[in-house]
Amino acid sequence: MAKTGVFSDQAEAAELPSVRSIDVTDLKEVLRKGLTDFREKPSHIVLLVLIYPIVGLLAARAAAGYDLLPLIFPLVSGFALIGPLAAIGLYELSRRREQGLEVSWKDVFEIRHSPSIGSIVALGALLMVIFLVWLVTALAIYEFSFGGEVPTSIGGFVAQVFTTPAGWTLITLGCGVGFLFAVAVLAISAFSFPMLLDRDVGAGVAIQTSVKAVSKNPVTMAIWGMIVAGALVLGSIPFFVGLAVVMPVLGHATWRLYRKVVEH
């Protein structure tokens, strides 16, 4: 029977599944399996994930005006905050492949039939709100560091950031606050979206399970977070095109990681 509520009540919270402890060896295994999954049927995944680089390019272009130049880095780095939402179609393909079903890129739209679709939408909306709050916060940090001064050129802006005390303040505060946003999103979404596709539960139970799993494996999940962030940066360097490979590999690997950590 489908859950009628998006967020769980206390009785449902008591049904949290058990979670396992993992180490770096497990991360290597899930990444290897994620790469293998991608190699088996890459055409279906690439068609889906090309949307992600296109969105990134459009966002960067929208911020190309000098007055919005300070938002380019927050926009690009902030994609990591909504990455779990962008990858939900990949989780669905992994789930179907795991069940031995035929997989087509069209199957990503089958998530609309999920019993937990309301919770998926709610959690996705939460990530979008966090993303917007991050952008507002990043802009506030820039204004605090530079007093709202509008860049006059790209070169001048880069020089200001890396060669002035105000720029060093911007880097320090921005990275520090961004790290806190990333940790929060990792905790609530690392396993929640895969769980919502896998089980008929509320968003509250999925979030609690994700936080429980991350809390039980703080060091390993911190390494996982750095791997994801580093891979997204590398994939973004060649005009975001590399994300067409990075995103599906990480998506498949995340599903494998969910299966390894959360008890069936």
C-alpha positions as CSV (number, residue, x, y, z in Angstrom):
1,M,0.0,0.0,0.0
2,A,1.4,3.4,-0.9
3,K,2.2,5.8,1.8
4,T,-0.3,8.7,1.9
5,G,2.1,11.2,3.6
6,V,5.2,12.7,2.1
7,F,7.1,12.8,5.4
8,S,6.9,9.9,7.9
9,D,5.4,9.9,11.3
10,Q,7.0,8.4,14.4
11,A,5.6,4.9,13.8
12,E,7.1,4.8,10.3
13,A,10.4,6.2,11.7
14,A,10.7,3.1,13.8
15,E,10.9,1.1,10.5
16,L,14.3,2.5,9.6
17,P,16.4,-0.3,7.9
18,S,19.8,-1.4,9.3
19,V,22.9,0.1,7.7
20,R,26.3,-1.5,7.3
21,S,29.8,-0.2,7.8
22,I,31.9,0.3,4.7
23,D,35.5,1.3,4.0
24,V,37.6,2.6,1.1
25,T,37.8,-0.8,-0.5
26,D,34.0,-0.8,-0.9
27,L,34.2,2.6,-2.6
28,K,36.7,1.2,-5.1
29,E,34.3,-1.7,-5.7
30,V,31.2,0.4,-6.3
31,L,33.1,2.8,-8.7
32,R,34.4,-0.2,-10.6
33,K,30.9,-1.6,-10.9
34,G,29.5,1.8,-11.8
35,L,32.0,2.1,-14.7
36,T,31.1,-1.5,-15.8
37,D,27.4,-0.6,-15.8
38,F,28.1,2.4,-17.9
39,R,30.2,0.5,-20.4
40,E,27.4,-2.1,-20.8
41,K,24.8,0.3,-22.1
42,P,26.4,3.8,-22.5
43,S,24.1,5.0,-25.3
44,H,21.0,5.1,-23.1
45,I,22.9,7.0,-20.3
46,V,24.6,9.6,-22.5
47,L,21.3,10.7,-24.0
48,L,20.0,11.4,-20.6
49,V,23.1,13.0,-19.1
50,L,23.7,15.4,-22.0
51,I,21.0,17.5,-20.4
52,Y,23.3,18.2,-17.5
53,P,26.2,19.8,-19.4
54,I,23.7,21.8,-21.5
55,V,22.1,23.2,-18.4
56,G,25.6,24.0,-17.0
57,L,26.6,25.9,-20.2
58,L,23.3,27.8,-20.2
59,A,23.8,28.8,-16.5
60,A,27.4,29.9,-17.1
61,R,26.2,31.9,-20.2
62,A,23.5,33.5,-18.1
63,A,26.1,34.7,-15.6
64,A,28.5,35.9,-18.3
65,G,27.6,39.5,-17.8
66,Y,30.2,41.2,-15.6
67,D,27.6,42.1,-13.0
68,L,26.8,38.4,-12.5
69,L,30.4,37.2,-12.9
70,P,30.7,36.5,-9.1
71,L,27.9,33.9,-9.4
72,I,29.6,31.7,-12.0
73,F,31.6,29.6,-9.5
74,P,28.7,29.3,-7.0
75,L,26.5,28.1,-9.9
76,V,28.9,25.5,-11.1
77,S,29.9,24.3,-7.7
78,G,26.3,24.4,-6.6
79,F,25.4,21.7,-9.2
80,A,26.8,19.2,-6.7
81,L,24.0,20.2,-4.4
82,I,21.3,19.2,-6.9
83,G,23.4,16.3,-8.4
84,P,21.4,13.6,-6.5
85,L,18.2,15.0,-8.0
86,A,19.7,15.1,-11.5
87,A,20.9,11.5,-11.2
88,I,17.6,10.0,-10.1
89,G,16.9,8.8,-13.7
90,L,20.2,6.9,-13.5
91,Y,19.2,5.3,-10.3
92,E,16.0,4.1,-12.0
93,L,18.0,2.6,-14.8
94,S,20.3,0.8,-12.4
95,R,17.3,-0.5,-10.4
96,R,15.7,-1.9,-13.6
97,R,19.0,-3.4,-14.8
98,E,19.4,-5.0,-11.4
99,Q,16.0,-6.7,-11.8
100,G,17.0,-8.1,-15.1
101,L,14.6,-5.9,-17.1
102,E,15.3,-4.5,-20.5
103,V,16.6,-1.0,-20.2
104,S,15.9,2.0,-22.4
105,W,16.6,5.7,-21.9
106,K,12.8,6.1,-21.9
107,D,12.6,4.2,-18.7
108,V,13.9,7.2,-16.8
109,F,10.4,8.6,-17.0
110,E,9.0,5.5,-15.2
111,I,9.8,7.2,-11.9
112,R,6.6,9.1,-12.3
113,H,4.8,5.8,-11.5
114,S,6.8,5.3,-8.3
115,P,4.6,4.9,-5.2
116,S,7.0,7.4,-3.5
117,I,6.8,10.0,-6.3
118,G,5.4,12.6,-3.9
119,S,8.3,12.1,-1.5
120,I,10.7,12.3,-4.5
121,V,9.2,15.6,-5.6
122,A,9.3,17.0,-2.0
123,L,13.0,16.0,-1.5
124,G,13.9,17.4,-4.9
125,A,12.2,20.7,-4.0
126,L,14.2,20.7,-0.7
127,L,17.5,20.4,-2.7
128,M,16.5,23.2,-5.0
129,V,15.7,25.4,-2.0
130,I,19.2,24.6,-0.6
131,F,20.7,25.4,-4.0
132,L,19.0,28.8,-4.1
133,V,20.0,29.6,-0.5
134,W,23.6,28.7,-1.4
135,L,23.5,31.2,-4.3
136,V,22.1,33.9,-2.1
137,T,24.7,33.1,0.6
138,A,27.6,33.1,-2.0
139,L,26.4,36.5,-3.3
140,A,26.3,37.9,0.3
141,I,29.9,36.6,0.9
142,Y,31.0,38.4,-2.2
143,E,29.4,41.6,-1.2
144,F,30.9,41.3,2.3
145,S,34.4,40.8,0.8
146,F,34.3,43.4,-2.0
147,G,31.6,45.8,-0.8
148,G,29.3,45.1,-3.7
149,E,31.9,46.3,-6.3
150,V,30.9,45.2,-9.8
151,P,33.7,43.5,-11.8
152,T,34.8,45.4,-14.9
153,S,36.3,42.5,-16.7
154,I,37.0,38.8,-16.4
155,G,40.7,39.3,-16.0
156,G,40.3,42.0,-13.4
157,F,37.9,39.9,-11.4
158,V,40.2,36.9,-11.4
159,A,43.1,39.1,-10.3
160,Q,41.0,40.6,-7.5
161,V,40.0,37.1,-6.2
162,F,43.5,35.6,-6.2
163,T,45.8,38.6,-5.5
164,T,44.0,40.8,-2.9
165,P,43.1,40.3,0.8
166,A,39.4,40.7,-0.1
167,G,39.8,37.9,-2.6
168,W,41.4,35.7,-0.1
169,T,38.6,36.4,2.3
170,L,36.1,35.5,-0.4
171,I,37.9,32.2,-1.1
172,T,38.2,31.3,2.6
173,L,34.6,32.1,3.5
174,G,33.2,30.8,0.3
175,C,34.9,27.4,0.6
176,G,34.1,27.1,4.3
177,V,30.4,27.9,3.9
178,G,30.2,25.8,0.7
179,F,31.7,22.9,2.6
180,L,28.9,23.1,5.2
181,F,26.3,23.1,2.4
182,A,27.9,20.1,0.8
183,V,28.0,18.1,4.1
184,A,24.4,18.8,4.8
185,V,23.3,17.7,1.3
186,L,25.5,14.6,1.4
187,A,23.9,13.6,4.7
188,I,20.3,14.0,3.6
189,S,20.5,12.8,0.0
190,A,23.4,10.3,-0.3
191,F,21.0,7.3,0.0
192,S,17.5,8.9,0.2
193,F,16.7,9.1,-3.5
194,P,17.8,5.5,-4.2
195,M,15.8,4.4,-1.2
196,L,12.7,6.2,-2.4
197,L,12.9,4.4,-5.8
198,D,13.6,1.1,-4.1
199,R,10.9,1.3,-1.3
200,D,7.5,2.7,-0.7
201,V,8.5,5.1,2.2
202,G,8.1,8.8,3.0
203,A,10.8,11.4,2.5
204,G,11.4,11.6,6.3
205,V,12.3,7.9,6.5
206,A,14.6,8.2,3.5
207,I,16.4,11.2,4.9
208,Q,16.7,9.6,8.4
209,T,18.1,6.5,6.8
210,S,20.6,8.5,4.7
211,V,21.8,10.5,7.8
212,K,22.1,7.3,9.8
213,A,24.2,5.6,7.1
214,V,26.5,8.7,6.7
215,S,26.8,9.0,10.5
216,K,27.9,5.4,10.8
217,N,30.5,5.8,8.0
218,P,31.7,9.4,8.5
219,V,35.3,8.9,7.2
220,T,34.3,6.7,4.2
221,M,31.5,9.0,3.2
222,A,33.7,12.0,3.5
223,I,36.1,10.4,1.1
224,W,33.1,9.5,-1.2
225,G,32.0,13.2,-1.1
226,M,35.5,14.3,-2.1
227,I,35.5,11.7,-4.9
228,V,32.2,13.0,-6.2
229,A,33.3,16.6,-6.0
230,G,36.6,15.9,-7.7
231,A,35.0,14.0,-10.5
232,L,32.4,16.7,-11.1
233,V,35.2,19.3,-11.3
234,L,37.2,17.2,-13.8
235,G,34.0,16.6,-15.8
236,S,33.3,20.3,-15.9
237,I,36.7,21.5,-17.1
238,P,36.2,20.7,-20.8
239,F,33.0,22.9,-21.1
240,F,31.0,20.4,-19.0
241,V,31.2,17.7,-21.7
242,G,33.0,15.3,-19.4
243,L,29.9,15.2,-17.2
244,A,28.3,13.0,-19.9
245,V,30.6,10.3,-18.6
246,V,31.2,11.3,-15.0
247,M,27.5,11.6,-14.1
248,P,26.4,8.2,-15.3
249,V,29.3,6.5,-13.7
250,L,28.7,8.2,-10.4
251,G,25.0,7.6,-10.7
252,H,25.4,3.8,-11.2
253,A,28.1,3.7,-8.4
254,T,25.7,5.5,-6.0
255,W,23.1,2.9,-6.6
256,R,25.6,0.2,-5.9
257,L,26.7,2.0,-2.8
258,Y,23.1,2.2,-1.6
259,R,22.8,-1.5,-2.0
260,K,26.0,-2.1,-0.1
261,V,25.2,0.1,2.8
262,V,21.4,-0.2,3.4
263,E,20.1,-3.6,4.3
264,H,17.6,-5.1,1.9
